[in-house]
Amino acid sequence: MNTKEKLLTNDPQPDSQTEPEAEESVLPAKLSDTQASSSKADRRLSTNLVSRLMASRQGVTGARLEHWKGLLPVIEQHEKAYLELNQRELKKASLALRFRARTGEPLGRILPEAYALCRVVSAQVLGMRHYDVQILGGIALFKGAIAEMETGEGKTLTATLPVYLRALMGRGVHVATVNDYLAERDADLMKPVYKALGLTVGTVLTDDSRDDRRDSYHCDVTYGTAKEFGFDFMRDRLLLRRMGHEADNFLGAGSSQRWDESGDRPVQREAYFALLDEADSILIDDARTPLIIGSLEDEAREQIIQSYRWAAEVAPQFTEDQDYEYDHEKRKVELNFRGRQMVRSVSKPDEILEVGLVDLYEYVERAIKVGREFFLDQQFVIRDGEIVIVDESTGRIAEGRKWRDGIHQAVEAKEGVEVSVPTGQAARITVQDFFLRYRHLAGMTGTARTSAREFRKVYKLSVVKVPTNRPSQRQRWDDKVFGTEHAKWDAIVDEVKEIHAQGRPILIGTRSIDKSNILSGKLHDAGITHDVLNANEIEREAEIVEFAGLGARVTVATNMAGRGTDIKLGAGVAEKGGLHVVGTELHDSARIDRQLIGRCARQGDPGSYRQFMSLEDKMLEEAHGDQKAEKYKALGAGITGEVSQYGRLLRKAQQKVEKKHFRDRNVMLHYEKERRRMQREIGQDPYLDSAE
């Protein structure tokens, strides 16, 4: 076996039980040295004694990345050969790879040829050739890792590599994103590549019919949101039960002939390979809320609605410490003796006179909690007379989601919109359970390192930091902390004026819709023309983002600008210093702050960022509770100018909130694991037999 053959087989994968004789290579006998449009050699991607020594200091992940670098010259050699082929011959080469994959050859052995072929086809049909760092990212994804790639490094293009290789097996590949817009955009953008390689592509969107979904799932590659993939899994499971066909093995697989008859059929195939775009958003931010399909309850509908409305009306009469206790750590309301007396004595409509006192206590506690924690233009907006959740981690509308445990109905009652009767559970699954069903799982994001421990513990996924194609020129400016929120807003406006005068574009990130509106008003008063991008302006998102990198452009955005968008600099902007990013407040997670920061200095462009904070910020209340937060507010009110020495206090508060959310996810994971175990022991389906 020659050296090249050794390199081609250096990293086999256990995708196959048997290894047949080697197939004839699609490489021509003679390789051309002049026909590859390869990039210039990058010393950071070369492997030598020094690089191996440096990699050993980074542990297993560094050693793996160093090992994968050795595949780059092999892939480049195959690329040179494929450049000699026309489109018809390239598709024929793809069919040959598919035959080898389906006859049992390990995909790890096929990887160099598959990645080279995908690279050549992408360059031909899209004019985009994968950089070496994208090849490394693609290898990490194939190996089942979370690839951390900086903003602007081309994660969408990188995904085509492992998706193509896994799709050769013909078992279906799912690419999950955070919303319908990104799923449809990415599918449309990459479809020409897959088509040229002989693959079919489908998309699963919220409004699609079951027939459309079935067609999409039976394509080689299916794009959609994690939410829709999960709901379709549960709908299929409910359908199988309704037709007397149990999905788990304890009742057998049933007759295949039953599916040949007309009528509804499952839409999904097996859970083979899932690739998650913005993996931290899907696997961590959304992991505290299980996916639930409700079962309609007609009984006592009006009684339930009136109970919510009555509780919303009387809740403002209850006072903290006098009528109820509030646990700031757990965010839990509990009526004391006096509060329960008030519930019994306050007047009630006839419809709820038969409701038990214990239930009425819960209705009131829930209404008090909603009044304290859920606010219009922060956690939700009202659209067409309905409460629509705003995802705090992405700033986008959370399509189809509702808060559970009656919270959503309590918010509806508080805002005076129609109360949707809470439903029981027909089916339920957590994000963790759903994606752990896949035989192969991988993800990519720009912000994974801070959650590496959780990825490893829960999903058995390691985080691999992929080098940037060009060295980063991002500059961090010193944090600025102020005593009051008013002083902070004034300082932000002053900085915007200064940077705006230099002709540089500015992106300002806020935590909520109402804060973006407050800042917008101040910029308007200062005479600064600007755009506002939040969940209320989602229809103009593409337009706003397209122009956000032009000279002297000012954009105020919630953190929705940190996901799935790419701000490109206008002409002459790089020479002036590039995009400047302003953070107005710390988020619950440092990852979300990093997402915003990642909008500047993309692909080696210049850029800068600064974080503003104040002692009135919500972070202190979330970390320490109302009483301590009030003390800090009083302290800040007596201070003028900057108080940068308190920056560390706010950063530690953020870390405390992050740890709390991590504990919450662990508790839910443990609960769900125990629930599944007990239900399986008594012969129940853990996804369907989970009534509240």
C-alpha positions in Angstrom: 0.0 0.0 0.0 1.5 3.3 -1.0 1.6 6.5 1.1 -1.5 8.1 -0.5 -3.5 4.9 0.1 -2.5 4.9 3.8 -3.7 8.5 4.1 -7.0 7.7 2.5 -7.7 5.0 5.1 -6.1 6.6 8.2 -9.4 7.3 10.1 -12.0 4.6 9.6 -15.5 5.1 11.1 -17.6 2.3 12.5 -20.4 3.0 10.0 -20.3 -0.5 8.7 -20.0 -3.9 10.1 -18.0 -5.3 7.2 -15.3 -3.8 5.1 -15.4 -5.0 1.5 -12.6 -5.0 -1.0 -11.5 -1.5 -2.0 -13.4 0.0 -4.9 -11.7 1.3 -7.9 -10.8 4.9 -7.3 -12.4 7.7 -9.3 -9.1 9.5 -9.4 -7.4 9.5 -12.9 -4.0 8.0 -13.0 -2.2 11.3 -13.6 -2.9 14.4 -11.4 -2.6 17.9 -12.8 -0.6 20.4 -10.7 -2.0 23.4 -12.4 -5.8 23.0 -12.4 -6.7 23.4 -8.7 -7.8 26.8 -7.5 -6.3 26.1 -4.1 -5.6 28.8 -1.6 -2.1 29.7 -0.5 -0.5 27.6 2.2 -1.3 28.7 5.7 1.3 28.0 8.3 -1.4 27.7 11.0 -2.8 24.7 9.1 0.5 22.9 8.4 1.5 20.0 10.6 5.0 19.6 11.9 6.9 18.9 15.1 6.2 22.3 16.6 2.5 22.2 15.8 2.2 18.7 17.2 3.8 19.8 20.4 1.4 22.8 20.7 -1.5 20.5 19.9 -0.5 18.1 22.7 -0.9 20.9 25.2 -4.5 21.4 24.1 -5.4 17.8 25.1 -7.4 15.4 23.0 -9.2 18.1 21.0 -5.9 19.7 19.9 -4.5 16.3 19.0 -7.6 15.4 16.9 -7.4 18.8 15.0 -3.7 18.3 14.4 -4.5 14.8 13.0 -7.2 16.1 10.7 -4.8 18.7 9.2 -3.0 15.7 7.7 -6.0 15.1 5.5 -5.9 18.5 3.8 -3.2 17.7 1.2 -4.9 14.4 0.4 -8.2 16.2 -0.2 -6.4 18.8 -2.3 -4.9 16.0 -4.5 -8.3 14.6 -5.1 -9.6 18.1 -5.9 -7.0 18.5 -8.6 -8.3 15.3 -10.3 -11.9 16.3 -10.0 -11.2 19.7 -11.6 -10.5 17.8 -14.9 -14.1 16.5 -15.0 -17.2 18.1 -16.4 -20.6 18.3 -14.6 -21.8 15.0 -15.9 -18.6 13.2 -14.9 -18.7 14.8 -11.5 -22.3 13.5 -10.9 -21.1 10.1 -12.1 -18.2 10.3 -9.6 -20.8 11.1 -6.8 -22.8 8.1 -7.8 -19.7 5.9 -7.5 -19.1 7.3 -4.0 -22.7 6.5 -3.1 -22.3 2.9 -4.3 -19.2 2.5 -2.2 -20.9 3.9 0.9 -24.0 1.7 0.5 -22.0 -1.5 -0.1 -20.3 -1.1 3.3 -17.1 0.9 2.7 -16.5 3.1 5.9 -17.4 6.7 5.3 -14.2 7.7 7.0 -12.3 6.2 4.1 -14.5 7.9 1.5 -14.2 11.3 3.3 -11.2 12.8 1.4 -12.8 12.1 -2.0 -16.3 13.2 -1.0 -15.0 16.5 0.5 -12.9 17.2 -2.6 -15.8 16.5 -4.8 -18.2 18.7 -2.8 -15.5 21.5 -2.9 -15.2 21.4 -6.6 -18.9 21.3 -7.3 -19.5 24.2 -4.9 -16.9 26.3 -6.6 -18.5 25.5 -10.0 -22.2 26.1 -9.2 -22.0 28.7 -6.4 -18.6 30.3 -7.0 -17.7 29.5 -3.4 -14.8 27.1 -2.7 -14.4 25.7 0.8 -11.4 27.1 2.6 -9.1 24.7 4.4 -10.5 25.8 7.7 -14.0 25.0 6.5 -12.7 21.5 5.5 -11.4 21.1 9.1 -14.8 22.2 10.4 -16.5 19.7 8.1 -14.3 16.9 9.4 -15.1 17.8 13.0 -18.8 17.7 12.2 -18.5 14.3 10.5 -16.7 13.0 13.6 -19.6 14.0 15.8 -18.3 17.2 17.4 -19.6 20.8 18.0 -17.5 22.9 15.6 -17.0 26.4 17.0 -16.5 28.7 14.0 -16.4 32.5 14.3 -19.1 34.7 12.6 -18.6 35.1 8.9 -16.5 31.9 8.5 -19.1 30.2 6.4 -20.9 27.7 8.6 -23.7 27.2 6.0 -21.2 26.2 3.3 -19.2 24.1 5.8 -22.3 22.1 6.6 -22.5 20.8 3.0 -19.4 18.6 3.6 -20.7 16.3 6.3 -24.2 16.5 5.1 -23.2 15.3 1.6 -21.0 12.5 3.0 -23.7 11.2 5.4 -26.4 11.5 2.8 -24.5 9.0 0.6 -26.0 6.3 2.8 -29.5 7.2 1.7 -30.9 7.1 5.2 -31.9 10.8 5.5 -30.0 13.8 6.9 -31.7 16.5 9.0 -30.2 20.0 9.1 -31.9 21.8 12.0 -31.9 25.6 12.4 -33.6 28.0 14.9 -36.4 29.3 12.6 -38.2 28.8 9.3 -36.5 31.8 7.7 -33.0 30.3 8.1 -34.1 26.8 7.2 -35.7 28.0 3.9 -32.8 30.4 3.1 -30.1 27.8 3.7 -31.9 25.1 1.8 -32.4 27.4 -1.2 -28.8 28.6 -1.1 -27.2 25.1 -1.0 -29.7 23.2 -3.1 -27.7 23.7 -6.4 -24.7 22.0 -4.8 -26.7 19.0 -3.6 -28.5 18.7 -6.9 -25.2 18.7 -8.9 -24.1 15.9 -6.6 -27.2 13.9 -7.4 -29.0 14.5 -4.1 -32.5 15.7 -3.4 -33.3 18.5 -0.9 -36.5 19.2 1.1 -37.6 21.8 3.7 -40.1 21.3 6.6 -41.7 24.6 7.5 -44.4 25.4 10.1 -47.3 25.8 7.7 -46.5 22.7 5.6 -49.1 19.9 5.2 -48.4 16.4 6.2 -48.0 15.3 2.6 -45.5 18.0 2.0 -43.6 17.0 5.1 -43.5 13.4 4.1 -42.1 14.3 0.7 -39.4 16.5 2.4 -38.4 13.8 4.9 -38.0 11.3 2.1 -35.4 13.6 0.4 -31.7 12.9 0.9 -31.3 16.1 2.9 -34.0 17.8 4.9 -33.8 21.4 6.3 -36.1 22.5 9.1 -36.4 23.7 12.6 -35.6 21.6 15.6 -39.1 22.3 16.9 -40.8 21.0 13.7 -38.6 17.9 13.7 -39.6 17.1 17.3 -43.3 17.8 16.8 -43.4 15.6 13.7 -41.8 12.8 15.7 -44.5 13.0 18.3 -47.3 13.3 15.7 -46.0 10.1 14.0 -45.9 8.3 17.4 -49.5 9.3 18.1 -50.6 8.2 14.7 -48.9 4.8 15.2 -50.7 4.3 18.5 -54.1 5.4 17.0 -53.7 2.8 14.3 -52.8 0.1 16.8 -49.1 0.1 15.8 -46.7 0.6 18.7 -43.4 2.2 17.8 -41.4 0.6 20.5 -40.6 -3.1 20.2 -42.9 -4.5 22.9 -45.8 -4.9 20.5 -43.7 -5.7 17.4 -43.4 -3.8 14.2 -46.8 -4.7 12.7 -47.6 -5.6 9.1 -46.0 -3.4 6.5 -49.1 -3.9 4.3 -51.2 -1.7 6.6 -49.2 1.3 5.3 -50.0 0.5 1.7 -53.7 1.4 2.2 -54.9 4.9 1.6 -55.0 7.2 4.6 -52.6 9.0 6.9 -49.1 7.6 7.2 -46.0 8.6 9.3 -43.9 11.4 7.7 -40.5 10.8 9.2 -37.9 8.1 8.5 -35.2 6.8 11.0 -33.2 9.2 13.1 -29.8 8.8 11.4 -27.8 12.0 11.3 -28.8 15.5 12.6 -26.6 18.6 12.0 -27.6 21.5 14.2 -26.9 25.1 13.1 -26.6 27.4 16.1 -26.3 24.3 18.2 -26.0 26.1 21.6 -29.3 27.8 20.9 -31.1 24.5 20.2 -29.4 22.2 22.7 -29.0 24.6 25.6 -31.2 27.7 25.4 -34.2 25.8 24.3 -33.5 22.7 26.5 -35.5 24.0 29.5 -38.8 23.9 27.6 -40.0 20.4 26.5 -42.0 20.1 23.3 -45.6 19.2 24.1 -48.6 18.3 21.9 -51.8 19.0 23.8 -55.0 17.0 24.1 -58.1 19.1 24.0 -60.2 19.2 27.2 -63.8 20.3 26.7 -64.9 19.9 30.3 -65.3 23.0 32.4 -63.8 25.2 29.7 -65.7 28.3 30.8 -64.9 27.7 34.4 -61.2 27.6 33.7 -61.3 30.8 31.6 -63.2 32.7 34.3 -60.7 31.4 36.9 -57.8 32.9 35.0 -59.6 36.2 34.4 -60.7 36.5 38.1 -57.1 35.8 39.3 -55.7 38.4 37.0 -58.2 41.0 38.4 -57.4 40.3 42.1 -53.7 39.7 41.8 -52.7 43.4 42.2 -54.4 43.5 45.6 -51.8 41.1 47.1 -48.7 42.6 48.6 -45.3 40.9 48.9 -44.3 39.8 52.5 -47.8 40.7 53.7 -49.9 38.3 51.6 -47.3 36.1 49.9 -43.7 35.1 50.0 -41.5 35.4 46.9 -38.5 33.1 46.4 -36.1 35.2 44.3 -33.8 32.2 43.6 -36.6 29.9 42.4 -38.9 32.7 41.2 -41.7 31.1 43.1 -44.8 32.7 44.7 -46.5 31.2 47.7 -49.5 32.6 49.5 -49.2 32.9 53.3 -52.0 32.6 55.8 -53.2 36.2 55.3 -53.1 35.7 51.5 -55.2 32.6 51.6 -57.7 34.4 53.8 -57.9 37.1 51.1 -58.6 34.5 48.4 -61.5 33.0 50.5 -63.0 36.4 51.3 -62.7 38.3 47.9 -65.8 38.2 45.7 -66.0 35.7 42.9 -68.1 35.2 39.8 -70.7 32.4 39.9 -68.8 30.3 37.3 -65.9 29.6 39.8 -67.8 29.1 43.0 -67.4 25.4 42.7 -63.6 25.6 42.0 -61.6 24.1 45.0 -59.8 26.5 47.2 -56.4 24.9 46.6 -56.9 25.4 42.9 -57.9 29.1 43.5 -54.7 29.6 45.5 -52.7 28.3 42.5 -54.5 30.6 40.1 -53.7 33.6 42.2 -50.1 32.6 42.8 -49.7 32.2 39.1 -51.3 35.6 38.4 -49.0 37.3 40.9 -45.9 35.6 39.3 -47.0 36.7 35.8 -47.5 40.3 37.1 -44.0 40.4 38.5 -42.0 38.6 35.7 -43.8 38.8 32.3 -44.0 42.1 30.5 -45.2 43.3 27.1 -42.4 44.0 24.6 -39.9 42.0 26.8 -41.0 38.4 27.1 -43.9 38.7 24.6 -45.7 40.8 22.0 -49.4 40.9 21.0 -50.2 40.0 17.4 -53.7 39.7 16.0 -55.1 39.5 19.5 -52.8 36.7 20.6 -49.8 36.5 23.0 -46.7 35.6 21.0 -43.5 34.7 22.9 -40.3 36.5 22.1 -37.4 34.1 22.5 -35.0 35.9 25.0 -31.9 34.1 23.6 -32.5 35.0 20.0 -34.8 38.1 20.2 -37.0 36.5 17.5 -40.7 35.5 17.6 -40.9 31.9 19.0 -43.3 30.5 16.4 -45.9 28.0 17.8 -44.6 28.0 21.4 -46.6 28.5 24.6 -45.5 28.7 28.2 -46.6 25.7 30.2 -48.1 25.2 33.6 -50.8 27.8 33.0 -48.4 30.7 32.6 -49.4 31.4 29.0 -53.1 31.6 30.0 -52.3 33.8 33.0 -50.5 36.2 30.6 -53.5 36.2 28.3 -55.8 37.1 31.2 -53.5 39.8 32.4 -53.4 41.4 28.9 -57.1 41.1 28.3 -56.9 38.9 25.2 -58.8 35.7 24.6 -57.7 33.0 27.1 -56.8 29.7 25.4 -57.8 26.8 27.6 -54.7 24.9 28.9 -54.5 21.4 27.5 -53.4 18.1 28.9 -50.4 16.3 27.3 -51.0 13.9 24.4 -47.3 13.7 23.7 -44.1 15.2 25.2 -40.4 15.1 24.5 -37.4 17.2 25.6 -34.9 18.6 23.2 -32.2 16.4 24.9 -34.3 13.2 24.4 -35.2 14.0 20.8 -31.7 14.6 19.5 -30.1 11.8 21.6 -32.2 9.5 19.5 -30.0 10.2 16.4 -27.3 7.7 15.6 -25.0 10.5 14.6 -25.2 14.1 16.0 -23.1 17.2 15.3 -23.5 20.9 15.6 -21.9 24.2 14.7 -22.0 27.6 16.4 -19.8 30.6 17.0 -20.2 30.3 20.8 -19.7 26.9 22.2 -16.6 26.9 24.5 -18.3 28.3 27.5 -20.8 25.4 27.4 -18.3 22.7 26.5 -18.8 20.9 29.8 -22.6 20.7 29.3 -22.2 19.5 25.6 -19.9 16.7 26.8 -22.0 15.7 29.8 -25.4 15.7 28.3 -24.9 15.0 24.6 -21.4 13.3 24.6 -20.3 15.9 22.1 -16.8 17.5 22.3 -16.2 21.1 21.3 -13.6 21.8 18.6 -12.4 25.3 18.1 -11.8 25.7 14.3 -9.2 28.3 13.3 -10.3 31.4 11.4 -9.5 31.7 7.8 -7.7 35.0 8.5 -6.3 36.3 11.8 -9.0 38.3 13.8 -8.6 42.1 14.0 -11.4 42.5 16.6 -10.6 45.2 19.2 -12.1 45.1 22.7 -12.6 48.5 24.2 -12.8 48.8 28.0 -16.2 48.2 29.6 -18.1 51.3 30.9 -20.3 51.0 34.0 -22.6 53.8 35.3 -24.6 54.3 38.5 -28.0 54.7 36.7 -29.6 53.5 33.5 -30.2 57.1 32.5 -26.5 57.9 32.7 -25.7 54.7 30.7 -28.1 55.7 27.9 -26.5 59.2 27.7 -23.0 57.7 27.5 -24.1 55.3 24.7 -25.6 58.1 22.7 -22.4 60.2 23.1 -20.3 57.2 21.9 -22.6 56.7 18.9 -22.3 60.4 18.0 -18.5 60.1 18.1 -18.2 56.9 16.0 -20.9 58.1 13.6 -19.0 61.2 12.9 -16.1 59.0 11.8 -18.2 57.4 9.1 -18.2 53.9 10.7 -21.3 51.8 10.9 -22.6 50.9 14.4 -24.7 48.0 15.7 -26.2 48.5 19.2 -27.6 45.4 20.9 -30.4 45.5 23.5 -32.0 42.8 25.7 -35.6 43.5 24.9 -38.0 45.3 22.5 -38.9 48.0 25.0 -35.2 48.8 25.6 -34.6 49.1 21.9 -37.5 51.5 21.7 -36.1 53.6 24.6 -32.7 53.9 22.9 -34.3 54.6 19.6 -36.1 57.6 21.1 -32.9 59.0 22.6 -31.1 58.6 19.2 -34.0 60.3 17.5 -33.8 63.2 20.0 -30.0 63.4 19.3 -30.8 63.7 15.5 -29.1 60.4 14.6 -30.8 58.5 11.8 -31.0 54.8 12.6 -32.9 51.5 11.9 -34.5 49.4 14.6 -34.4 45.6 14.3 -36.5 43.6 16.7 -39.4 41.1 16.7 -41.8 43.8 15.7 -39.7 44.6 12.6 -39.0 41.0 11.5 -40.4 41.5 8.0 -37.6 44.1 7.3 -34.8 42.0 8.8 -33.1 41.1 5.6 -33.3 44.7 4.3 -32.0 46.2 7.6 -29.1 43.7 7.9 -28.1 44.2 4.2 -27.4 47.9 4.8 -26.1 47.7 8.4 -22.5 47.6 7.3 -22.6 50.7 5.2 -20.7 53.8 6.2 -22.2 55.9 9.1 -25.2 53.4 9.4 -26.7 53.0 12.9 -28.7 49.9 13.7 -30.4 49.2 17.1 -31.2 45.6 17.5 -32.3 43.0 20.0 -30.1 39.9 20.0 -32.0 38.5 17.0 -29.2 40.3 15.0 -26.8 37.7 16.5 -28.2 34.7 14.8 -28.1 33.6 11.2 -27.2 37.1 9.9 -24.0 38.3 8.3 -23.2 42.0 8.2 -20.9 42.9 5.3 -18.9 46.1 5.3 -19.6 48.7 2.7 -17.0 50.3 0.4 -14.3 52.2 2.3 -15.6 51.2 5.8 -12.7 48.9 6.6 -10.2 51.7 6.2 -12.2 53.7 8.8 -12.1 50.9 11.4 -15.0 48.6 10.4 -18.2 47.9 12.3 -18.4 49.0 15.9 -20.7 47.0 18.3 -22.2 48.4 21.4 -23.6 46.1 24.1 -26.1 48.0 26.3 -26.6 45.3 29.0 -25.4 41.8 29.9 -27.6 38.9 28.9 -28.4 35.8 31.0 -25.6 34.0 29.2 -22.2 35.3 28.1 -22.7 33.3 24.9 -25.4 35.7 23.8 -23.1 38.6 24.4 -20.4 36.9 22.3 -22.9 36.4 19.5 -23.5 40.1 19.3 -19.8 40.9 19.5 -19.3 38.4 16.7 -21.1 40.6 14.2 -18.0 42.8 13.9 -14.6 42.0 12.5 -15.8 39.1 10.3 -13.3 37.2 8.0 -10.3 39.3 9.1 -12.1 42.7 8.7 -11.3 45.4 11.3 -13.9 46.1 14.0 -14.4 46.9 17.7 -16.8 46.5 20.5 -17.6 47.9 23.9 -19.9 46.7 26.7 -22.0 49.2 28.7 -23.5 48.4 32.1 -25.2 50.1 35.0 -26.1 49.3 38.6 -29.8 49.4 37.6 -29.4 46.6 35.1 -31.8 43.6 35.3 -28.8 41.2 35.7 -28.3 42.2 39.4 -32.0 41.5 40.2 -31.9 38.1 38.4 -28.8 37.1 40.3 -29.4 38.5 43.8 -33.1 39.2 44.1 -35.2 42.4 44.5 -33.9 43.6 47.9 -30.2 43.4 47.0 -30.9 44.9 43.6 -32.6 47.9 45.2 -29.6 48.5 47.4 -27.4 48.7 44.3 -29.9 51.0 42.6 -29.7 53.3 45.7 -26.0 53.2 45.6 -25.9 54.0 41.9 -28.3 56.9 42.3 -25.8 58.7 44.4 -22.9 58.3 42.0 -22.1 60.5 39.0 -19.8 59.5 36.2 -18.3 56.1 35.6 -18.1 53.4 38.2 -16.0 50.8 36.3 -14.9 49.1 39.5 -18.4 47.5 39.6 -17.9 45.8 36.2 -16.6 42.7 37.9 -19.7 42.6 40.1 -22.0 42.5 37.1 -19.9 39.8 35.4 -20.1 37.6 38.5 -23.8 38.2 38.6 -24.0 36.9 35.0 -22.0 33.8 36.0 -24.4 33.1 38.9 -27.4 33.3 36.6 -25.7 31.0 34.1 -25.0 28.4 36.8 -28.7 28.6 37.9 -29.9 27.9 34.4 -27.4 25.0 34.1 -28.8 23.5 37.4 -32.4 24.0 36.1 -31.5 22.0 32.9 -29.8 19.3 34.9 -32.8 18.9 37.2 -35.2 18.6 34.3 -32.8 16.1 32.6 -32.8 14.0 35.8 -36.6 14.2 36.1 -37.2 13.2 32.5 -34.7 10.3 32.8 -36.4 8.9 35.9 -39.8 9.4 34.4 -38.8 7.5 31.2 -37.3 4.7 33.3 -40.4 4.2 35.4 -42.8 4.3 32.5 -40.7 1.7 30.5 -40.7 -0.5 33.6 -44.5 -0.6 33.6 -44.8 -1.0 29.8 -45.8 2.6 29.0 -44.6 4.8 26.1 -42.5 7.5 27.8 -43.4 10.0 25.0 -47.1 9.5 25.0 -48.1 8.3 28.5 -47.0 11.4 30.3 -50.3 13.1 31.2 -50.1 16.1 33.6 
